[in-house]
Amino acid sequence: MKLMAIVLCILYFAVLTIIGIVAGKKAKNASEFSNAGRRIGLFVAICTIVASEWGGGNVMGTASDGFAYGISAYIFPVSMGIGIFLLGVFLAKSYWNIEEASMCRYINKRYSKRCELLATILMLLSIMLVTGSQFKAGGNLAQTLFGWNPIVAITIFAIVVSIYTCIGGLLAVAWNDTFNLCFGALGVILVLVFGLKNVGGMGNVMASLTPERLDPRPFGSWIWAVDYLTSSTLVMLAVPELIQRIWGCKTEKVAKNACIIGGIVYIALGMCSLFLGLIAYMVVPNVEAGVAMPELVMYLFPNVLGITIILAILAALVSTADTMLLICSNMIVEDLIKPFRKTPMSEKENMFLLRLFIFIVAGITVLFGTAFDRVLGLVLFSYYVYIGISIVFIFGRVWKGATEKAAFYSMLISLVFAMIWQFTPLQYSSPYLTTGIVALLASVIPFFLISVIDKSAKK
């Protein structure tokens, strides 16, 4: 069985690599490598937008939290889906018309070089944390499928994803995302249908839940719902992987509609993952929460079909990880290297560096993937780090009164407070202040206060 699993896994990654090679032939320069030459149509745009956020958080993370805590795990996919939906309604058209090579380059143009540098560092940290969560979830799958050591599995997963991303750029990522989303969604739905049949239907699932597991309040308090909506929803309005896909769309109308439809699809798939976690608690209650999803699959399908379905779930993780690697590489080259060069960078050198840093970033994120026990914990902390950038970017687009000093200190203060609150006993000091809420307040208050003071001082 393990030999068959390895063969199927090799075949799956071979397909992704072939797609990358075909897409790579269309990337004539660094710009097309990074934004797909604005070739992405509506269907592919919907798939790649959903897939870019669907990975370890919504598939493995939501299922794991559903297994561990019950129905309150709905909060993550719902808050994320709302954010993607609102991005389409209010901001997608505006973002499509930005002519900068990266978000941080826009921040430089809108504010200053020091704001760009700080935003780049924070973005890289946030994105690497998310990517680490995808690799960690992939390691959990490989542990179930092959019996491998999780660290070995994470490393292999990172290498393979890096290879095909390096070959084809954003177009390869978008095409692979489309394949992975369709493959992964089919696998999740198949497990859900057979899982419900195994336990006697949805009524039996709900009847099996204790009052604590029926509680809709995340971790027993509505304040955590506010935290998720604060962090996840807000961050989705200005997250680089979604903005990069918006830039790659053929038209601004395609970008808007893809985000609106994508938000709805994201919530629907998240609900599937939640119910898989609840079913797993009934069927395989003695396993660790982190591997509840793959253990359920192998219980229902202890054969080649089970291996294929786990590969489908792996496809969801791949679809997020490849995106993050490409974005980090692009940011390092555009925002950390080019601005400090005295001579222009040749096209050949640009492409070489973009591909080189895909592998370097993958190595760093493997370390993050081994540092957190809970997949969603890793994802959420990355959003806490990112909140300050979201405020600066969004209001920089819609409010002319935002100042450079306000932007810089808003991002810095938000990061400091998020880290203090997350890693000290302060996070337990108040039932009304979570890390997400603290990070938001520490960003919004300085941003508007300093802007108003600066404006008054100039009069």
Residue pairs with C-beta under 8 A, 6 or more apart in sequence:
1 303
1 307
2 146
2 147
4 304
4 307
5 145
5 146
5 307
6 146
8 304
8 307
8 308
8 311
9 145
9 311
9 314
12 311
12 314
12 315
13 160
13 164
15 179
16 160
16 164
16 176
16 179
16 180
16 318
17 163
17 164
17 167
19 164
19 168
19 172
19 175
19 176
19 179
20 163
20 164
20 165
20 166
20 167
20 168
20 172
20 176
21 167
21 168
22 168
22 172
22 175
23 167
23 168
23 169
23 171
23 172
23 174
23 175
24 167
24 168
24 169
24 172
26 32
26 37
26 39
26 171
27 33
27 36
27 37
27 168
27 169
27 171
28 37
29 347
29 350
29 351
30 333
30 347
30 350
30 351
30 354
31 37
31 101
32 169
32 171
33 169
33 170
33 351
33 354
34 101
34 169
34 170
34 244
34 326
34 330
34 354
35 170
35 244
35 247
35 248
36 169
36 170
36 171
36 174
36 248
37 171
37 248
38 247
38 248
38 249
38 250
39 171
39 248
39 250
40 48
40 171
40 174
40 245
40 248
40 249
40 250
40 254
41 249
41 250
41 254
42 254
42 257
42 258
43 178
44 174
44 175
44 177
44 178
45 174
45 245
45 248
45 249
45 254
45 255
45 258
45 262
46 258
46 261
46 262
46 265
47 174
47 177
47 178
47 181
47 182
48 173
48 174
48 177
48 178
48 181
48 245
48 319
48 323
49 84
49 242
49 245
49 258
49 259
49 262
50 84
50 181
50 262
50 265
50 266
50 269
51 177
51 178
51 180
51 181
51 184
51 316
51 319
51 320
51 323
52 177
52 241
52 242
52 245
52 319
52 320
52 323
53 80
53 84
53 236
53 239
53 241
53 242
53 266
53 320
54 181
54 184
54 266
54 269
54 316
54 319
54 320
55 133
55 134
55 137
55 316
55 317
55 318
55 319
55 320
55 321
56 133
56 134
56 136
56 137
56 138
56 316
56 317
56 320
56 375
56 379
57 76
57 80
57 130
57 133
57 320
57 375
57 376
57 379
58 76
58 77
58 80
58 266
58 269
58 270
58 273
58 316
59 137
59 184
59 188
59 269
59 273
59 293
59 313
59 316
59 317
60 137
60 140
60 141
60 273
60 290
60 293
60 313
60 317
60 375
61 76
61 133
61 137
61 374
61 375
61 376
61 379
62 73
62 76
62 77
62 270
62 273
62 274
62 277
62 376
63 73
63 273
63 274
63 276
63 277
63 280
63 292
63 293
64 277
64 289
64 290
64 292
64 293
64 374
64 375
64 376
65 72
65 73
65 76
65 277
65 289
65 376
66 73
66 273
66 274
66 275
66 276
66 277
66 278
66 280
66 281
67 277
67 278
67 280
67 281
67 289
67 292
68 277
68 289
69 213
69 218
69 219
70 209
70 210
70 212
70 213
70 214
70 215
70 278
71 209
71 213
71 214
71 215
71 216
71 274
71 278
72 215
72 216
72 217
72 218
72 219
73 218
73 274
73 277
74 216
74 270
74 271
74 274
75 218
75 224
75 225
75 228
75 229
76 228
76 232
76 270
76 376
77 266
77 267
77 269
77 270
77 271
77 273
77 274
78 267
78 270
79 228
79 229
79 231
79 232
79 233
80 232
80 233
80 236
80 266
80 267
80 270
81 263
81 264
81 266
81 267
81 270
82 229
82 233
82 236
82 263
82 267
83 232
83 233
83 234
83 235
83 236
83 237
83 263
84 236
84 242
84 259
84 262
84 263
84 266
85 259
85 260
85 262
85 263
85 264
86 233
86 236
86 237
86 263
87 236
87 237
87 242
87 259
87 263
88 255
88 256
88 257
88 258
88 259
88 260
88 261
88 262
88 263
89 256
89 259
89 260
90 237
91 237
91 238
91 394
91 397
92 246
92 252
92 255
92 256
92 258
92 259
93 252
93 253
93 255
93 256
94 397
95 243
95 246
95 247
95 255
95 397
96 246
96 247
96 249
96 251
96 252
96 255
97 252
98 106
98 243
98 247
100 106
100 109
101 330
101 334
102 240
102 330
102 331
102 334
102 335
103 119
103 123
103 238
103 240
103 243
103 389
103 393
104 116
104 119
104 120
104 123
104 331
104 334
104 335
105 116
105 334
105 335
106 393
106 396
107 115
107 116
107 119
107 392
107 393
107 396
107 407
108 115
108 116
108 335
108 339
110 396
110 402
110 407
111 392
111 396
111 402
111 403
111 404
111 407
111 408
112 404
112 407
112 408
113 339
114 408
115 392
115 404
115 407
115 408
115 411
116 335
116 339
117 335
117 336
118 408
118 411
118 412
119 389
119 392
119 393
119 411
120 331
120 335
120 336
122 385
122 386
122 388
122 389
122 411
122 415
123 240
123 331
123 386
123 389
124 328
124 331
124 332
125 382
125 385
126 382
126 383
126 385
126 386
126 389
127 240
127 241
127 324
127 327
127 328
127 382
128 324
128 328
128 361
128 364
128 365
128 368
128 382
129 368
129 378
129 379
129 381
129 382
129 385
130 320
130 324
130 378
130 379
130 382
131 320
131 321
131 324
131 325
131 328
131 361
131 362
131 365
131 368
131 369
132 365
132 366
132 367
132 368
132 369
132 371
132 372
132 378
133 368
133 369
133 372
133 375
133 376
133 378
133 379
133 382
134 317
134 318
134 320
134 321
134 324
134 369
135 154
135 157
135 158
135 317
135 321
135 365
135 366
135 368
135 369
136 150
136 154
136 369
136 370
136 372
136 375
136 378
137 317
137 375
138 153
138 154
138 157
138 314
138 317
138 318
138 321
139 150
139 151
139 153
139 154
139 157
139 369
140 150
140 290
140 291
140 294
140 375
141 153
141 291
141 294
141 310
141 313
141 314
141 317
142 148
142 150
142 153
142 156
142 157
143 149
143 150
143 153
143 291
144 291
144 294
144 295
144 298
144 310
145 294
145 307
145 310
146 153
148 156
150 370
151 366
151 370
154 366
154 369
154 370
155 366
157 317
157 321
158 321
158 362
158 363
158 365
158 366
159 362
161 318
161 321
161 322
161 325
161 362
162 325
162 358
162 359
162 362
164 172
164 176
164 322
165 172
165 173
165 322
165 325
165 326
165 358
166 355
166 358
166 359
168 175
169 326
169 354
170 244
170 245
170 248
170 326
171 248
172 322
173 322
173 323
173 326
174 245
174 248
176 318
176 319
176 322
177 319
177 322
177 323
179 315
180 315
180 316
180 318
180 319
181 315
181 316
181 319
183 311
183 312
183 315
184 312
184 313
184 314
184 315
184 316
184 319
185 269
186 312
187 308
187 309
187 310
187 311
187 312
187 313
187 315
188 269
188 272
188 273
188 276
188 312
188 313
188 316
189 272
190 309
191 276
191 296
191 297
191 300
191 301
191 309
192 272
192 275
192 276
192 279
194 300
194 301
195 275
195 276
195 279
195 280
195 283
195 296
195 300
196 202
196 205
196 275
196 279
198 279
198 283
198 300
199 205
199 208
199 279
199 282
199 283
202 275
204 282
205 275
205 278
205 279
205 282
206 214
208 278
208 281
208 282
209 278
212 220
213 278
213 281
217 224
217 225
218 224
218 225
218 227
218 228
221 431
223 431
223 432
223 434
223 437
224 434
226 434
226 436
226 437
227 434
227 435
227 436
227 437
228 380
228 436
230 387
230 436
230 437
230 439
230 440
231 380
231 383
231 384
231 387
231 436
231 439
231 440
232 380
232 383
234 387
234 390
234 391
234 440
235 383
235 386
235 387
235 390
236 242
237 390
237 394
238 389
238 390
238 393
238 394
239 386
239 390
240 327
240 331
241 323
241 324
241 327
242 259
244 323
244 326
244 327
244 330
245 255
245 258
246 255
246 259
249 255
249 258
273 293
276 292
276 293
276 296
277 292
277 293
279 296
280 287
280 292
280 293
280 295
280 296
281 292
283 296
283 299
283 300
284 292
284 295
284 296
284 299
287 295
290 373
290 374
290 375
293 313
294 310
294 313
297 306
297 309
297 310
297 313
298 306
298 310
300 306
301 309
324 365
325 358
325 361
325 362
325 365
326 358
328 357
328 358
328 361
329 353
329 354
329 355
329 356
329 357
329 358
329 361
330 354
332 353
332 357
332 361
333 350
333 353
333 354
333 357
337 345
337 353
338 345
345 353
368 378
369 378
371 378
372 378
372 381
380 436
381 422
381 435
383 436
384 418
384 422
384 435
384 436
384 439
385 415
385 418
385 439
387 414
387 418
387 436
387 439
387 440
387 443
388 410
388 411
388 412
388 413
388 414
388 415
388 439
388 442
388 443
389 411
391 410
391 414
391 440
391 443
391 444
391 447
392 402
392 407
392 410
392 411
392 443
392 447
395 402
395 447
396 402
396 407
401 451
401 452
401 455
402 447
402 451
403 450
403 451
403 454
403 455
405 450
405 454
406 446
406 447
406 448
406 449
406 450
406 451
406 454
407 447
409 446
409 450
410 443
410 444
410 446
410 447
410 450
411 443
413 442
413 443
413 446
414 439
414 440
414 442
414 443
414 446
415 439
416 442
417 438
417 439
417 441
417 442
418 435
418 438
418 439
418 442
420 426
421 427
421 433
421 434
421 435
421 438
421 439
422 435
427 434
427 435
